[in-house]
Amino acid sequence: MLWAILLVSPVYAQTSQPDVCLPAETAAQVVVDLEKAKIMQQQVDLLEKQTQELEKQVELLKQIGTLQKEQVDISKQTIDDYKKLMEDKDKICEQKIKDAKPGFWTTVTQYGIFTAIGVVIGVLIM
């Protein structure tokens, strides 16, 4: 029985598939085109992978840009805070200088007291 199946299989295989005959040039062109198609498909796959990588890089660059913008904003805020601090410091220094200088009436009073002490000492010595 096994022999019968083996003998029938090649006959069935030959009858189920029609033979296609092509001229040698056409067959060669078909083989070349099939090889080109295979190479082109590989190139398409590679380009798709490269496109995905480039899209990832674009996303990363967008994130970097956003982070750098935030850093610039923080730096601007820090500069503004520092300027305000320096202005407050300048005002305090100016107030200290103003407070350190004696006023007109303070100076007159001091000279008046010293003059009075001098006159008293002069009267006592005489």
Secondary structure, 3 states (H helix, E strand, C coil): CHHHHHHHHHHHHHHHCCCCCCCHHHHHHHHHHHHHHHHHHHHHHHHHHHHHHHHHHHHHHHHHHHHHHHHHHHHHHHHHHHHHHHHHHHHHHHHHHHHHCCCHHHHHHHHHHHHHHHHHHHHHHC
